[in-house]
Amino acid sequence: MKTIRRLIYVEVVQAVAFVCLGFLALFFFFDFVDELGSVGRGVQPYQLTQALVYVTLGMPAHLYELLPIAVLIGTIFVMARFAQSSEYTILRTSGLGPWRALRTLLLLGLAFTVLTFATGDYLAPLSDRTAQLLKARMNGGVSVGTTGAWLKERQRYSSYNVNVYRLTPEGEMERVRIFEADSRGFLVSITQAPKASFTDGAWILRDVQRTEFQDDKGATHVERQRMPTLRWPTDITQEMVSVALLKPDRMSTIALFQYIQHLAANAQTSQRYEIEFWRKVFYPLSCLVMVVLALPFAYLHFRSGGITSYVFGGVLIGISFFLLNNVFGYIGNLQNWRPWVAAGAPGFLYTVLSLGAFGWLVLRR
């Protein structure tokens, strides 16, 4: 059985690697063509070599998205080829029964699950953060949208809404605005600073302009003052600001969990981030579903040249899973579904499909 497992593992790993390489080359070409429009622009002129490095740093994120699909396509190709050449029939007569074959593929799927998790939780966030810093040197900073990132914090007597336009490559904040409200929700002060930096448990704002609104017997008085520096105590860390400026699908599971806790502590909606958190949990497990879905192809009977249509069917199944995974995330966010339901529903549906195909084609036939 060790020889049989080694044969299956080597063939599947080679096929999956080939599929990943093909897809990554395609994404690399499209991303590079898209980046060519930015070459020569920016605060510091964007060089062609920098564009190549930026696109290369984006490949781990594509690999994370493609791995389950590549596992499905590669495993289907190997299983269908074994069936077409009658190799799988020989393996069955050598003792490779349905349950043993399923267990063999599940062990391989578990290895791909670990690889997918490591890629999405460690390699992709690190490379994406490096790519963002590289792009920040061209644009002057990392920002999102036209207004930057918004954060909220509740302290003992006040609540604060904080706006940070962008982060510089050196890790400083630009165009910081802090809106302070009292326990009744009335605006108390507005603090603005063109630059701010992080320290332990506080922000250091420079060249501060502060506007205070004071209620004196029904009349509101406005006081303005300028200060060279201001220390603002806060629990909002540099990581939280970075999280708010990055896409949730580029964040690690731990960073997402910490940011969700911060949002919940400050009575902010976290539906989008919770869905992405549970997707991070469930998505690597889809590799197990894909290998089970591919196993029935080893029990089909192929005519000469008929393997192509089945591999093409595997491509369509993989693409449909990817699309359904995204659609359920958007629908769950709009319809306020439970985050784990929105993130886990596609995987559950394909698990039922794969087990149904296994039971009908493998066990019954």
SULVENBEL-V750264 format. One record per residue. RES is the residue in one letter. OMEGA is omega in whole degrees, 0 to 359 (999 if undefined). NEAR is the number of other ideal C-beta (glycine too) atoms within 12 Angstrom. D_CENTER is the distance of its C-alpha to the mean C-alpha in Angstrom with 2 decimals. Layout:
<<RES/OMEGA/NEAR/D_CENTER> <RES/OMEGA/NEAR/D_CENTER>>
This chain:
<<M/178/18/38.01> <K/179/10/36.48> <T/180/13/37.42> <I/178/26/35.91> <R/180/24/32.59> <R/178/14/32.57> <L/181/23/33.32> <I/183/38/30.51> <Y/181/27/27.92> <V/181/17/28.95> <E/182/30/29.05> <V/180/39/25.67> <V/178/26/23.92> <Q/180/20/25.71> <A/179/32/24.84> <V/178/40/21.09> <A/179/24/21.20> <F/179/19/23.20> <V/179/34/20.88> <C/180/34/17.83> <L/179/20/20.12> <G/180/22/21.28> <F/181/31/17.98> <L/177/30/16.74> <A/179/20/20.15> <L/179/17/19.85> <F/178/25/16.54> <F/180/26/18.10> <F/181/18/21.16> <F/180/17/19.62> <D/180/26/17.50> <F/177/26/20.66> <V/179/15/22.86> <D/181/16/20.73> <E/182/31/21.01> <L/179/20/24.74> <G/181/13/25.45> <S/182/24/24.48> <V/179/21/26.68> <G/181/15/29.65> <R/175/18/28.34> <G/179/22/27.24> <V/170/14/28.96> <Q/186/17/29.11> <P/182/16/29.42> <Y/184/25/26.31> <Q/180/20/27.53> <L/178/16/26.87> <T/177/15/26.02> <Q/177/29/23.40> <A/178/30/21.85> <L/179/22/21.85> <V/180/24/20.24> <Y/180/34/17.52> <V/179/32/16.74> <T/179/26/16.97> <L/177/30/14.47> <G/182/34/11.88> <M/177/32/12.71> <P/177/32/10.65> <A/176/33/7.36> <H/179/35/9.69> <L/178/35/11.07> <Y/180/40/8.17> <E/187/33/8.18> <L/189/42/11.96> <L/178/42/13.10> <P/179/46/14.00> <I/179/41/15.68> <A/177/43/17.43> <V/179/46/18.58> <L/183/47/20.11> <I/181/40/21.81> <G/181/44/23.05> <T/177/48/24.41> <I/180/44/26.06> <F/182/34/27.69> <V/181/42/29.08> <M/179/46/30.31> <A/178/36/31.88> <R/176/29/33.54> <F/180/33/34.94> <A/182/32/36.36> <Q/182/27/37.80> <S/180/18/39.57> <S/177/15/40.73> <E/182/23/39.11> <Y/176/33/37.39> <T/178/18/40.83> <I/179/16/42.15> <L/179/29/39.27> <R/179/20/40.09> <T/178/12/43.74> <S/176/17/42.79> <G/180/17/41.35> <L/178/30/37.74> <G/182/20/37.77> <P/183/26/35.00> <W/178/17/33.86> <R/177/21/34.05> <A/178/37/32.07> <L/179/31/29.41> <R/179/22/29.33> <T/180/33/29.13> <L/178/43/26.12> <L/176/30/24.37> <L/177/22/24.87> <L/177/37/23.35> <G/177/39/20.41> <L/177/23/19.97> <A/177/24/19.86> <F/176/42/17.11> <T/178/30/15.21> <V/179/20/15.66> <L/179/29/14.70> <T/180/38/11.36> <F/181/28/10.67> <A/180/22/12.08> <T/183/34/10.16> <G/185/42/6.61> <D/183/30/8.30> <Y/187/23/10.87> <L/183/26/11.25> <A/177/36/8.13> <P/180/33/8.13> <L/181/22/11.87> <S/179/27/12.28> <D/178/36/10.27> <R/177/33/12.44> <T/178/25/15.39> <A/179/32/14.90> <Q/178/31/14.81> <L/177/27/17.95> <L/179/30/19.54> <K/180/33/19.10> <A/178/31/20.35> <R/178/24/23.58> <M/184/27/24.20> <N/181/26/23.50> <G/179/21/24.77> <G/178/31/21.66> <V/181/39/18.05> <S/177/27/18.05> <V/180/25/16.41> <G/181/15/18.64> <T/182/10/22.37> <T/181/15/22.83> <G/184/24/20.12> <A/177/33/18.50> <W/177/27/20.39> <L/182/36/20.68> <K/178/30/23.30> <E/174/30/25.35> <R/173/26/28.37> <Q/192/22/31.17> <R/184/10/34.52> <Y/186/12/36.44> <S/171/25/34.01> <S/187/27/30.58> <Y/169/32/28.74> <N/188/28/26.45> <V/177/39/25.06> <N/176/32/23.93> <V/184/42/22.66> <Y/179/32/22.72> <R/174/35/20.95> <L/177/38/20.70> <T/177/31/22.93> <P/179/22/22.27> <E/178/18/24.65> <G/177/24/22.54> <E/179/29/24.90> <M/177/42/24.35> <E/177/33/26.12> <R/180/28/27.75> <V/175/42/27.35> <R/181/31/28.80> <I/179/38/29.50> <F/182/27/31.01> <E/177/29/32.94> <A/180/23/34.24> <D/183/21/36.70> <S/177/13/36.68> <R/181/11/38.03> <G/180/14/35.26> <F/180/16/37.63> <L/182/23/36.56> <V/183/28/38.15> <S/173/28/36.98> <I/180/26/34.77> <T/181/36/33.92> <Q/179/31/32.78> <A/178/33/32.27> <P/181/21/31.30> <K/176/28/29.99> <A/180/38/28.75> <S/182/27/27.67> <F/167/29/26.40> <T/181/18/28.78> <D/175/13/28.90> <G/182/13/28.78> <A/170/19/29.49> <W/174/35/28.89> <I/180/25/31.66> <L/182/35/32.24> <R/182/24/34.63> <D/190/20/37.09> <V/170/28/36.53> <Q/186/24/37.91> <R/178/28/38.28> <T/181/23/39.65> <E/179/20/41.01> <F/184/21/42.26> <Q/180/18/45.13> <D/182/15/46.90> <D/178/11/50.64> <K/177/7/52.73> <G/179/7/50.82> <A/182/9/50.56> <T/178/15/47.36> <H/180/13/47.77> <V/178/17/45.27> <E/179/16/45.29> <R/178/17/43.54> <Q/178/16/43.38> <R/181/17/41.91> <M/179/18/41.00> <P/178/15/40.12> <T/177/20/37.55> <L/177/27/36.23> <R/181/21/34.51> <W/179/34/32.25> <P/181/19/31.39> <T/175/36/27.87> <D/178/26/25.20> <I/185/38/22.40> <T/178/24/21.20> <Q/179/29/19.77> <E/180/25/16.42> <M/177/36/16.35> <V/178/40/17.31> <S/178/36/14.67> <V/181/38/11.99> <A/181/38/13.81> <L/180/37/13.87> <L/176/34/10.23> <K/181/26/7.58> <P/181/34/6.04> <D/177/31/2.42> <R/183/34/4.05> <M/176/35/5.93> <S/181/32/7.57> <T/181/29/9.05> <I/179/18/12.30> <A/177/36/11.42> <L/181/37/10.02> <F/179/24/13.22> <Q/180/24/15.44> <Y/176/35/14.45> <I/177/30/15.04> <Q/178/20/18.34> <H/180/29/19.28> <L/180/29/18.80> <A/180/18/20.82> <A/181/20/23.48> <N/174/25/24.00> <A/177/14/24.19> <Q/179/25/21.18> <T/182/17/19.14> <S/184/28/15.77> <Q/182/29/15.19> <R/183/30/12.05> <Y/177/35/10.45> <E/177/33/12.16> <I/180/39/10.88> <E/177/38/7.20> <F/181/36/8.81> <W/175/34/10.79> <R/176/39/8.35> <K/180/39/6.97> <V/188/27/10.76> <F/189/37/11.91> <Y/178/42/9.83> <P/180/31/11.41> <L/179/33/14.66> <S/176/45/14.77> <C/176/45/16.21> <L/179/36/19.21> <V/185/42/19.63> <M/180/46/19.64> <V/176/47/22.37> <V/179/42/24.44> <L/182/43/24.16> <A/185/53/25.42> <L/180/45/28.36> <P/180/36/30.68> <F/177/41/30.81> <A/183/44/32.97> <Y/177/31/35.58> <L/178/28/36.06> <H/186/18/39.03> <F/167/25/38.48> <R/180/13/40.98> <S/180/9/41.09> <G/183/11/38.15> <G/184/18/36.54> <I/184/26/33.47> <T/182/18/31.87> <S/180/18/31.55> <Y/175/32/29.85> <V/176/29/27.26> <F/175/17/26.72> <G/176/25/26.36> <G/176/36/23.65> <V/180/25/21.77> <L/179/18/22.21> <I/179/34/21.09> <G/179/38/17.83> <I/179/22/17.19> <S/177/21/18.28> <F/180/39/15.86> <F/180/32/12.87> <L/181/17/14.57> <L/178/26/15.56> <N/178/36/12.16> <N/182/23/11.22> <V/180/19/14.79> <F/177/33/14.96> <G/179/36/12.11> <Y/180/20/14.14> <I/179/20/17.38> <G/178/29/16.57> <N/181/26/15.81> <L/184/14/19.03> <Q/178/17/21.16> <N/175/16/20.12> <W/172/22/19.57> <R/186/17/18.88> <P/182/31/15.14> <W/176/23/15.54> <V/180/25/17.56> <A/182/33/15.21> <A/185/38/12.35> <G/183/30/14.97> <A/179/29/17.42> <P/179/35/16.29> <G/178/35/16.30> <F/180/23/19.63> <L/181/24/21.14> <Y/173/36/20.50> <T/177/26/21.79> <V/180/17/24.95> <L/182/25/25.25> <S/178/36/25.02> <L/176/22/27.47> <G/178/18/29.75> <A/178/31/29.88> <F/181/31/30.55> <G/184/20/33.30> <W/184/17/34.96> <L/187/24/34.94> <V/186/32/35.12> <L/184/18/37.08> <R/184/12/39.29> <R/999/13/40.04>>
